[in-house]
Amino acid sequence: MDIKEEAVAKKRELQGFLTVTSKYELKDAHDLSVAYTPGVAEPCLLIKENEEESFELTCRGNMVAVISDGTRVLGLGDIGAAAAIPVMEGKSLLFKKFGDVDCVPVVIDTKDPEVFINTVKLLQKNYAGINLEDISSPKCYEIENRLKAELDIPVFHDDQHGTAIACLAAVKGALRLVKKELATAKIVVNGAGAAGANIARLLYLAGARNITVLVSSGVLHKDYKRLDSLQSELIDLLDLESKHGNLAENAKDADILLGVSAAGAFTKDILESLADDAIVFAMANPNPEATYADMKAAGVRVAGTGRSDAPNQVNNVAVFPGIFKGAFKVRATQINDEMKLAAADALCNLVSDADLAEDHVVASVFEPGVADAVADAVAKVAIETGVAKKQ
């Protein structure tokens, strides 16, 4: 039985991977009175007087909804809301396993951004945070920006920001190993979708200045036929209009090559043309731009993929449980750029200088303390930047 068959068989056997359990044991009539009527009326009245009490008196305070419309699921594309449920359920399992954050999968059966936004707004009182997932671009930007502006709980599109944070942490760890500086490193990002564009943006915010972003036709320019708002911002921010050429031309002598594009995009010739002590993270899933073995055979010093069957996995699973755990600790109203940068630094610093190696530049999600380290850093910066309601 291969992994695909096992996934179906196990889900069929268990009827999914989630269930509802109780923190409070109902043993007798007294317990029933505390849990339900008449006792339940008192917390209702307290919340009526002060809605903030809903975070303390109900499950809301540790509850995130992972929400999708099924229009951009993994490598599967637009498969519809119902077909996206297994991914949302899996994500909910990861929230609980790695961050002890309660999570429920929610799919919204619409492709209309306005309907999606209004539905989330109507549901927000159930949750302490919203994790957007698998929504096609460019509408994912509109949806996230609107919800961030109109909700007073954190809204986080993990496909954009979780991947970017994990990538920045891996890049920083690799640069420590090869003794190069982020500010001067020549960086090429192949792919300008939600993940690629946000990787480039977060690298810039972290101090990188020589960044080139490519799409299938070459360097991202303002004549790109599917140009969206974030891509347009990057063109100006990174002065991409002054750059030209295809992937092979721009990758020559690059210190860092990042892939969020398509399987096989990084050929042997491209990999061999990179600078000495090159860093390559090929993050296309499920099949990367180049395999770990092929990257190492081509002389790449530090290589990584998004897969768990090779070293240096660049995985947003190491990010989002801790991000929300930290935000919930201080009841943050948003997840800002400073919190994202702090999360990347926390993840990077989990690998000490003594433990740094070519096959270990970023912490695995299974290493102890990952979510807690990210959570503590995020909570601290939330307080410092004034977006925390609790100290």
C-alpha positions as a LaTeX table, in Angstrom:
\begin{tabular}{lrrr}
\hline
Residue & $x$ (\AA) & $y$ (\AA) & $z$ (\AA) \\
\hline
Met1 & 0.00 & 0.00 & 0.00 \\
Asp2 & 1.58 & 3.33 & $-1.05$ \\
Ile3 & 1.17 & 6.58 & 0.87 \\
Lys4 & $-1.78$ & 7.76 & $-1.27$ \\
Glu5 & $-3.69$ & 4.52 & $-0.73$ \\
Glu6 & $-2.87$ & 4.59 & 2.98 \\
Ala7 & $-4.15$ & 8.17 & 3.30 \\
Val8 & $-7.50$ & 7.20 & 1.80 \\
Ala9 & $-7.76$ & 3.96 & 3.77 \\
Lys10 & $-6.96$ & 5.60 & 7.10 \\
Lys11 & $-9.39$ & 8.48 & 6.55 \\
Arg12 & $-12.10$ & 6.02 & 5.52 \\
Glu13 & $-11.41$ & 3.88 & 8.59 \\
Leu14 & $-11.53$ & 6.83 & 11.01 \\
Gln15 & $-14.03$ & 8.95 & 9.09 \\
Gly16 & $-11.53$ & 11.80 & 9.11 \\
Phe17 & $-8.82$ & 12.75 & 11.56 \\
Leu18 & $-10.75$ & 15.14 & 13.84 \\
Thr19 & $-13.35$ & 14.75 & 16.55 \\
Val20 & $-14.77$ & 16.84 & 19.40 \\
Thr21 & $-13.68$ & 16.04 & 22.95 \\
Ser22 & $-14.72$ & 17.57 & 26.27 \\
Lys23 & $-12.50$ & 19.25 & 28.85 \\
Tyr24 & $-15.25$ & 18.89 & 31.46 \\
Glu25 & $-16.54$ & 15.55 & 32.62 \\
Leu26 & $-20.30$ & 15.25 & 33.06 \\
Lys27 & $-20.70$ & 12.79 & 35.95 \\
Asp28 & $-24.00$ & 13.83 & 37.51 \\
Ala29 & $-26.83$ & 16.37 & 37.60 \\
His30 & $-24.65$ & 18.94 & 39.36 \\
Asp31 & $-22.10$ & 18.83 & 36.53 \\
Leu32 & $-24.90$ & 19.16 & 34.01 \\
Ser33 & $-26.16$ & 22.25 & 35.84 \\
Val34 & $-22.69$ & 23.82 & 35.69 \\
Ala35 & $-22.16$ & 22.97 & 32.02 \\
Tyr36 & $-25.64$ & 23.86 & 30.84 \\
Thr37 & $-28.78$ & 25.24 & 32.41 \\
Pro38 & $-28.99$ & 27.01 & 34.83 \\
Gly39 & $-25.24$ & 27.68 & 35.21 \\
Val40 & $-24.56$ & 28.55 & 31.59 \\
Ala41 & $-26.61$ & 31.76 & 31.85 \\
Glu42 & $-24.00$ & 33.54 & 33.98 \\
Pro43 & $-21.12$ & 33.44 & 31.47 \\
Cys44 & $-23.58$ & 34.52 & 28.79 \\
Leu45 & $-24.44$ & 37.61 & 30.80 \\
Leu46 & $-20.80$ & 38.40 & 31.50 \\
Ile47 & $-20.00$ & 38.20 & 27.79 \\
Lys48 & $-23.03$ & 40.38 & 27.02 \\
Glu49 & $-21.52$ & 43.08 & 29.27 \\
Asn50 & $-17.97$ & 42.63 & 27.97 \\
Glu51 & $-17.40$ & 40.70 & 24.75 \\
Glu52 & $-13.71$ & 40.24 & 25.57 \\
Glu53 & $-14.84$ & 37.71 & 28.19 \\
Ser54 & $-15.72$ & 35.35 & 25.33 \\
Phe55 & $-11.98$ & 34.69 & 24.95 \\
Glu56 & $-11.72$ & 33.59 & 28.60 \\
Leu57 & $-15.08$ & 31.93 & 29.24 \\
Thr58 & $-15.39$ & 29.83 & 26.06 \\
Cys59 & $-13.24$ & 27.78 & 23.73 \\
Arg60 & $-12.89$ & 30.85 & 21.51 \\
Gly61 & $-9.63$ & 32.02 & 23.10 \\
Asn62 & $-7.62$ & 29.12 & 21.70 \\
Met63 & $-9.61$ & 28.50 & 18.54 \\
Val64 & $-8.54$ & 29.20 & 14.97 \\
Ala65 & $-10.53$ & 28.50 & 11.82 \\
Val66 & $-8.63$ & 27.32 & 8.77 \\
Ile67 & $-10.77$ & 28.59 & 5.90 \\
Ser68 & $-10.67$ & 27.93 & 2.16 \\
Asp69 & $-12.77$ & 28.20 & $-0.95$ \\
Gly70 & $-10.89$ & 25.32 & $-2.61$ \\
Thr71 & $-9.66$ & 27.38 & $-5.56$ \\
Arg72 & $-5.91$ & 26.75 & $-5.14$ \\
Val73 & $-5.40$ & 23.50 & $-3.24$ \\
Leu74 & $-1.83$ & 22.22 & $-2.85$ \\
Gly75 & $-0.71$ & 21.16 & $-6.32$ \\
Leu76 & $-4.27$ & 20.28 & $-7.30$ \\
Gly77 & $-5.65$ & 23.68 & $-8.33$ \\
Asp78 & $-9.33$ & 24.60 & $-8.27$ \\
Ile79 & $-10.96$ & 21.42 & $-6.96$ \\
Gly80 & $-13.89$ & 22.99 & $-5.10$ \\
Ala81 & $-14.81$ & 23.55 & $-1.48$ \\
Ala82 & $-15.75$ & 19.98 & $-0.50$ \\
Ala83 & $-12.60$ & 18.50 & $-2.02$ \\
Ala84 & $-10.52$ & 20.95 & 0.02 \\
Ile85 & $-11.83$ & 19.62 & 3.35 \\
Pro86 & $-9.11$ & 16.94 & 3.75 \\
Val87 & $-6.42$ & 19.61 & 3.54 \\
Met88 & $-8.19$ & 21.89 & 6.01 \\
Glu89 & $-8.70$ & 18.93 & 8.33 \\
Gly90 & $-5.04$ & 17.98 & 8.04 \\
Lys91 & $-4.02$ & 21.55 & 8.80 \\
Ser92 & $-6.26$ & 21.54 & 11.87 \\
Leu93 & $-4.52$ & 18.39 & 13.07 \\
Leu94 & $-1.12$ & 20.08 & 12.68 \\
Phe95 & $-2.25$ & 23.13 & 14.66 \\
Lys96 & $-3.20$ & 20.88 & 17.57 \\
Lys97 & $-0.25$ & 18.49 & 17.35 \\
Phe98 & 2.52 & 21.07 & 17.06 \\
Gly99 & 1.10 & 24.16 & 18.78 \\
Asp100 & $-1.70$ & 22.85 & 21.03 \\
Val101 & $-3.96$ & 25.30 & 19.23 \\
Asp102 & $-7.55$ & 24.18 & 18.70 \\
Cys103 & $-8.61$ & 24.44 & 15.08 \\
Val104 & $-11.63$ & 23.67 & 12.94 \\
Pro105 & $-11.76$ & 23.26 & 9.15 \\
Val106 & $-14.18$ & 25.58 & 7.36 \\
Val107 & $-14.81$ & 25.64 & 3.61 \\
Ile108 & $-16.95$ & 28.30 & 1.96 \\
Asp109 & $-18.67$ & 27.26 & $-1.25$ \\
Thr110 & $-18.19$ & 30.39 & $-3.31$ \\
Lys111 & $-15.69$ & 31.90 & $-5.73$ \\
Asp112 & $-16.95$ & 35.41 & $-5.07$ \\
Pro113 & $-14.46$ & 37.31 & $-2.84$ \\
Glu114 & $-17.18$ & 39.55 & $-1.45$ \\
Val115 & $-19.32$ & 36.60 & $-0.37$ \\
Phe116 & $-16.25$ & 34.93 & 1.14 \\
Ile117 & $-15.27$ & 38.06 & 3.08 \\
Asn118 & $-18.79$ & 38.64 & 4.39 \\
Thr119 & $-19.11$ & 35.00 & 5.46 \\
Val120 & $-15.87$ & 35.12 & 7.45 \\
Lys121 & $-16.98$ & 38.37 & 9.07 \\
Leu122 & $-20.22$ & 36.72 & 10.16 \\
Leu123 & $-18.30$ & 33.76 & 11.64 \\
Gln124 & $-15.52$ & 35.70 & 13.38 \\
Lys125 & $-17.11$ & 35.73 & 16.86 \\
Asn126 & $-16.41$ & 32.00 & 17.12 \\
Tyr127 & $-12.63$ & 32.31 & 16.81 \\
Ala128 & $-9.54$ & 34.03 & 18.13 \\
Gly129 & $-7.87$ & 33.93 & 14.70 \\
Ile130 & $-8.42$ & 33.15 & 11.02 \\
Asn131 & $-5.96$ & 31.11 & 8.93 \\
Leu132 & $-6.74$ & 31.53 & 5.23 \\
Glu133 & $-5.71$ & 28.60 & 3.07 \\
Asp134 & $-5.59$ & 27.50 & $-0.56$ \\
Ile135 & $-7.22$ & 30.56 & $-2.13$ \\
Ser136 & $-6.22$ & 31.50 & $-5.66$ \\
Ser137 & $-4.36$ & 34.71 & $-6.41$ \\
Pro138 & $-4.85$ & 37.56 & $-6.91$ \\
Lys139 & $-8.09$ & 37.45 & $-4.93$ \\
Cys140 & $-6.24$ & 36.01 & $-1.93$ \\
Tyr141 & $-4.62$ & 39.44 & $-1.47$ \\
Glu142 & $-7.94$ & 41.28 & $-1.54$ \\
Ile143 & $-9.51$ & 38.80 & 0.86 \\
Glu144 & $-6.67$ & 38.94 & 3.36 \\
Asn145 & $-6.28$ & 42.72 & 3.21 \\
Arg146 & $-9.99$ & 43.34 & 3.65 \\
Leu147 & $-10.32$ & 40.90 & 6.54 \\
Lys148 & $-7.23$ & 42.28 & 8.27 \\
Ala149 & $-8.73$ & 45.77 & 8.03 \\
Glu150 & $-12.25$ & 44.79 & 9.08 \\
Leu151 & $-11.66$ & 42.18 & 11.80 \\
Asp152 & $-10.05$ & 42.74 & 15.20 \\
Ile153 & $-8.58$ & 39.22 & 15.40 \\
Pro154 & $-5.46$ & 37.99 & 13.56 \\
Val155 & $-5.90$ & 37.02 & 9.90 \\
Phe156 & $-3.02$ & 35.11 & 8.30 \\
His157 & $-2.83$ & 33.65 & 4.79 \\
Asp158 & $-0.39$ & 30.83 & 5.41 \\
Asp159 & 0.34 & 30.10 & 1.74 \\
Gln160 & 1.80 & 33.60 & 1.53 \\
His161 & 3.37 & 34.28 & 4.88 \\
Gly162 & 4.05 & 30.89 & 6.47 \\
Thr163 & 6.13 & 29.78 & 3.50 \\
Ala164 & 7.96 & 33.12 & 3.42 \\
Ile165 & 8.82 & 32.93 & 7.13 \\
Ala166 & 10.08 & 29.34 & 6.84 \\
Cys167 & 12.14 & 30.27 & 3.79 \\
Leu168 & 13.70 & 33.33 & 5.45 \\
Ala169 & 14.67 & 31.21 & 8.47 \\
Ala170 & 16.33 & 28.62 & 6.21 \\
Val171 & 18.13 & 31.30 & 4.18 \\
Lys172 & 19.49 & 32.96 & 7.33 \\
Gly173 & 20.69 & 29.64 & 8.72 \\
Ala174 & 22.39 & 28.74 & 5.45 \\
Leu175 & 24.06 & 32.15 & 5.22 \\
Arg176 & 25.48 & 31.68 & 8.72 \\
Leu177 & 27.00 & 28.41 & 7.58 \\
Val178 & 28.56 & 29.73 & 4.36 \\
Lys179 & 29.53 & 33.05 & 6.00 \\
Lys180 & 27.77 & 35.35 & 3.56 \\
Glu181 & 25.62 & 38.40 & 4.33 \\
Leu182 & 21.95 & 38.77 & 3.46 \\
Ala183 & 22.40 & 42.42 & 2.51 \\
Thr184 & 24.96 & 41.67 & $-0.21$ \\
Ala185 & 23.95 & 38.18 & $-1.37$ \\
Lys186 & 22.68 & 37.85 & $-4.94$ \\
Ile187 & 19.24 & 36.25 & $-4.62$ \\
Val188 & 17.04 & 34.84 & $-7.39$ \\
Val189 & 13.43 & 33.88 & $-6.69$ \\
Asn190 & 11.85 & 31.76 & $-9.43$ \\
Gly191 & 8.08 & 32.08 & $-9.19$ \\
Ala192 & 6.00 & 35.16 & $-8.35$ \\
Gly193 & 2.77 & 33.66 & $-7.07$ \\
Ala194 & 1.50 & 34.22 & $-3.54$ \\
Ala195 & 4.41 & 32.34 & $-1.96$ \\
Gly196 & 7.20 & 33.61 & $-4.22$ \\
Ala197 & 6.14 & 37.25 & $-4.08$ \\
Asn198 & 5.92 & 37.18 & $-0.29$ \\
Ile199 & 9.27 & 35.43 & 0.04 \\
Ala200 & 10.85 & 38.25 & $-1.96$ \\
Arg201 & 9.03 & 40.89 & 0.08 \\
Leu202 & 10.02 & 39.37 & 3.45 \\
Leu203 & 13.63 & 38.97 & 2.33 \\
Tyr204 & 13.65 & 42.67 & 1.49 \\
Leu205 & 12.17 & 43.59 & 4.87 \\
Ala206 & 14.88 & 41.45 & 6.51 \\
Gly207 & 17.61 & 43.45 & 4.77 \\
Ala208 & 18.26 & 41.74 & 1.41 \\
Arg209 & 18.81 & 44.22 & $-1.41$ \\
Asn210 & 19.90 & 42.24 & $-4.48$ \\
Ile211 & 16.74 & 40.26 & $-5.28$ \\
Thr212 & 15.50 & 39.27 & $-8.74$ \\
Val213 & 12.06 & 37.73 & $-9.17$ \\
Leu214 & 11.27 & 35.67 & $-12.27$ \\
Val215 & 8.14 & 34.31 & $-13.90$ \\
Ser216 & 7.99 & 31.85 & $-16.79$ \\
Ser217 & 8.62 & 34.60 & $-19.35$ \\
Gly218 & 11.66 & 36.03 & $-17.52$ \\
Val219 & 12.20 & 38.82 & $-15.00$ \\
Leu220 & 8.92 & 40.10 & $-13.55$ \\
His221 & 8.04 & 43.34 & $-15.38$ \\
Lys222 & 5.00 & 45.61 & $-15.54$ \\
Asp223 & 4.00 & 44.10 & $-18.89$ \\
Tyr224 & 3.44 & 40.70 & $-17.24$ \\
Lys225 & $-0.04$ & 39.67 & $-18.36$ \\
Arg226 & $-1.22$ & 38.41 & $-14.96$ \\
Leu227 & 0.34 & 41.22 & $-12.88$ \\
Asp228 & $-1.25$ & 41.64 & $-9.46$ \\
Ser229 & $-0.93$ & 44.32 & $-6.79$ \\
Leu230 & 1.86 & 42.66 & $-4.80$ \\
Gln231 & 3.88 & 41.90 & $-7.92$ \\
Ser232 & 3.53 & 45.52 & $-8.99$ \\
Glu233 & 4.77 & 46.64 & $-5.59$ \\
Leu234 & 7.78 & 44.31 & $-5.87$ \\
Ile235 & 8.73 & 45.64 & $-9.30$ \\
Asp236 & 9.17 & 49.10 & $-7.81$ \\
Leu237 & 10.64 & 47.92 & $-4.51$ \\
Leu238 & 13.30 & 45.73 & $-6.16$ \\
Asp239 & 13.85 & 47.87 & $-9.27$ \\
Leu240 & 12.99 & 44.89 & $-11.48$ \\
Glu241 & 12.34 & 47.08 & $-14.54$ \\
Ser242 & 16.10 & 47.55 & $-14.80$ \\
Lys243 & 16.70 & 43.79 & $-14.98$ \\
His244 & 16.21 & 41.42 & $-17.90$ \\
Gly245 & 16.79 & 37.87 & $-19.04$ \\
Asn246 & 15.60 & 34.36 & $-18.27$ \\
Leu247 & 16.24 & 32.08 & $-15.31$ \\
Ala248 & 19.51 & 30.68 & $-16.62$ \\
Glu249 & 20.91 & 34.14 & $-17.28$ \\
Asn250 & 19.92 & 35.55 & $-13.90$ \\
Ala251 & 20.98 & 32.48 & $-11.91$ \\
Lys252 & 24.59 & 32.75 & $-13.07$ \\
Asp253 & 26.80 & 33.53 & $-10.04$ \\
Ala254 & 23.78 & 33.80 & $-7.74$ \\
Asp255 & 24.45 & 33.11 & $-4.06$ \\
Ile256 & 20.88 & 32.00 & $-3.35$ \\
Leu257 & 18.36 & 30.39 & $-5.71$ \\
Leu258 & 14.82 & 29.93 & $-4.44$ \\
Gly259 & 12.14 & 27.99 & $-6.27$ \\
Val260 & 8.39 & 28.28 & $-5.85$ \\
Ser261 & 7.60 & 27.41 & $-9.43$ \\
Ala262 & 7.52 & 24.03 & $-11.18$ \\
Ala263 & 9.11 & 20.60 & $-10.97$ \\
Gly264 & 12.41 & 20.29 & $-12.81$ \\
Ala265 & 12.92 & 24.02 & $-13.38$ \\
Phe266 & 16.46 & 23.97 & $-11.96$ \\
Thr267 & 18.55 & 22.13 & $-14.53$ \\
Lys268 & 22.05 & 20.80 & $-14.01$ \\
Asp269 & 23.50 & 23.68 & $-16.04$ \\
Ile270 & 21.66 & 26.27 & $-13.95$ \\
Leu271 & 22.79 & 24.69 & $-10.69$ \\
Glu272 & 26.39 & 24.45 & $-11.83$ \\
Ser273 & 26.41 & 28.13 & $-12.87$ \\
Leu274 & 25.72 & 29.40 & $-9.35$ \\
Ala275 & 28.33 & 31.07 & $-7.15$ \\
Asp276 & 30.65 & 29.10 & $-4.89$ \\
Asp277 & 28.98 & 27.93 & $-1.66$ \\
Ala278 & 25.58 & 28.39 & $-3.28$ \\
Ile279 & 22.30 & 27.96 & $-1.41$ \\
Val280 & 19.29 & 26.46 & $-3.21$ \\
Phe281 & 15.85 & 25.85 & $-1.76$ \\
Ala282 & 13.59 & 24.17 & $-4.32$ \\
Met283 & 10.15 & 24.41 & $-2.73$ \\
Ala284 & 7.67 & 23.37 & $-5.41$ \\
Asn285 & 5.38 & 20.64 & $-4.05$ \\
Pro286 & 5.03 & 17.75 & $-4.29$ \\
Asn287 & 7.91 & 17.62 & $-6.78$ \\
Pro288 & 10.64 & 20.28 & $-6.40$ \\
Glu289 & 12.50 & 22.26 & $-9.06$ \\
Ala290 & 15.41 & 19.86 & $-8.47$ \\
Thr291 & 15.86 & 16.91 & $-6.15$ \\
Tyr292 & 18.12 & 17.17 & $-3.13$ \\
Ala293 & 20.45 & 14.57 & $-4.65$ \\
Asp294 & 20.68 & 16.42 & $-7.96$ \\
Met295 & 21.39 & 19.73 & $-6.25$ \\
Lys296 & 24.21 & 18.24 & $-4.20$ \\
Ala297 & 25.63 & 16.42 & $-7.25$ \\
Ala298 & 25.77 & 19.77 & $-9.06$ \\
Gly299 & 27.93 & 21.23 & $-6.30$ \\
Val300 & 25.32 & 23.19 & $-4.34$ \\
Arg301 & 26.66 & 23.75 & $-0.82$ \\
Val302 & 23.31 & 23.99 & 1.00 \\
Ala303 & 20.23 & 22.40 & $-0.58$ \\
Gly304 & 16.69 & 21.96 & 0.65 \\
Thr305 & 13.16 & 21.25 & $-0.55$ \\
Gly306 & 9.64 & 21.37 & 0.82 \\
Arg307 & 9.60 & 17.60 & 1.24 \\
Ser308 & 10.03 & 15.66 & 4.48 \\
Asp309 & 12.11 & 12.89 & 2.87 \\
Ala310 & 15.23 & 15.05 & 2.42 \\
Pro311 & 17.32 & 17.32 & 4.69 \\
Asn312 & 16.58 & 21.02 & 5.20 \\
Gln313 & 12.83 & 20.84 & 4.72 \\
Val314 & 11.43 & 24.36 & 4.26 \\
Asn315 & 8.03 & 23.80 & 5.77 \\
Asn316 & 5.39 & 26.22 & 6.99 \\
Val317 & 4.33 & 23.57 & 9.55 \\
Ala318 & 7.24 & 24.90 & 11.62 \\
Val319 & 5.65 & 28.37 & 11.50 \\
Phe320 & 1.87 & 28.63 & 11.71 \\
Pro321 & 1.22 & 26.72 & 14.99 \\
Gly322 & 3.68 & 28.96 & 16.84 \\
Ile323 & 2.51 & 32.15 & 15.11 \\
Phe324 & $-1.05$ & 31.68 & 16.31 \\
Lys325 & $-0.02$ & 30.32 & 19.70 \\
Gly326 & 2.00 & 33.48 & 20.30 \\
Ala327 & $-0.73$ & 35.75 & 19.00 \\
Phe328 & $-3.30$ & 34.09 & 21.26 \\
Lys329 & $-1.06$ & 34.35 & 24.35 \\
Val330 & $-1.28$ & 38.14 & 24.22 \\
Arg331 & $-4.59$ & 38.33 & 22.35 \\
Ala332 & $-3.02$ & 40.09 & 19.39 \\
Thr333 & $-5.35$ & 41.89 & 17.01 \\
Gln334 & $-3.15$ & 41.20 & 14.00 \\
Ile335 & 0.01 & 39.46 & 12.79 \\
Asn336 & 2.23 & 42.24 & 11.51 \\
Asp337 & 5.51 & 42.23 & 9.58 \\
Glu338 & 7.57 & 42.64 & 12.74 \\
Met339 & 5.98 & 39.47 & 14.17 \\
Lys340 & 6.77 & 37.57 & 10.95 \\
Leu341 & 10.42 & 38.64 & 11.06 \\
Ala342 & 10.62 & 37.67 & 14.73 \\
Ala343 & 9.16 & 34.25 & 13.94 \\
Ala344 & 11.79 & 33.69 & 11.24 \\
Asp345 & 14.61 & 34.68 & 13.59 \\
Ala346 & 13.29 & 32.41 & 16.34 \\
Leu347 & 13.07 & 29.47 & 13.95 \\
Cys348 & 16.55 & 30.20 & 12.58 \\
Asn349 & 18.13 & 30.52 & 16.04 \\
Leu350 & 16.87 & 27.10 & 17.11 \\
Val351 & 19.84 & 25.72 & 15.18 \\
Ser352 & 22.94 & 26.77 & 17.10 \\
Asp353 & 26.23 & 27.56 & 15.40 \\
Ala354 & 27.60 & 24.31 & 16.82 \\
Asp355 & 24.78 & 22.31 & 15.22 \\
Leu356 & 24.86 & 24.04 & 11.83 \\
Ala357 & 25.72 & 21.69 & 8.98 \\
Glu358 & 25.09 & 21.46 & 5.26 \\
Asp359 & 22.20 & 19.11 & 5.95 \\
His360 & 20.91 & 21.03 & 8.99 \\
Val361 & 20.43 & 24.76 & 8.54 \\
Val362 & 16.82 & 24.97 & 9.72 \\
Ala363 & 15.00 & 23.25 & 12.57 \\
Ser364 & 12.69 & 20.36 & 11.81 \\
Val365 & 9.11 & 20.66 & 12.98 \\
Phe366 & 9.71 & 17.52 & 15.06 \\
Glu367 & 12.55 & 19.09 & 17.02 \\
Pro368 & 11.45 & 20.05 & 20.55 \\
Gly369 & 10.46 & 23.59 & 21.32 \\
Val370 & 9.83 & 24.86 & 17.79 \\
Ala371 & 6.29 & 26.17 & 18.31 \\
Asp372 & 7.10 & 27.57 & 21.75 \\
Ala373 & 10.16 & 29.45 & 20.48 \\
Val374 & 8.16 & 30.99 & 17.64 \\
Ala375 & 5.24 & 31.76 & 19.97 \\
Asp376 & 7.41 & 33.52 & 22.56 \\
Ala377 & 9.08 & 35.68 & 19.91 \\
Val378 & 5.77 & 36.56 & 18.27 \\
Ala379 & 4.10 & 37.41 & 21.60 \\
Lys380 & 7.01 & 39.64 & 22.66 \\
Val381 & 6.97 & 41.63 & 19.42 \\
Ala382 & 3.17 & 41.89 & 19.46 \\
Ile383 & 3.46 & 43.67 & 22.81 \\
Glu384 & 6.34 & 45.87 & 21.61 \\
Thr385 & 4.45 & 46.94 & 18.47 \\
Gly386 & 1.22 & 47.70 & 20.29 \\
Val387 & $-1.06$ & 45.06 & 18.80 \\
Ala388 & $-1.48$ & 42.99 & 22.00 \\
Lys389 & $-4.52$ & 43.29 & 24.25 \\
Lys390 & $-2.86$ & 41.28 & 27.05 \\
Gln391 & 0.56 & 41.82 & 28.57 \\
\hline
\end{tabular}
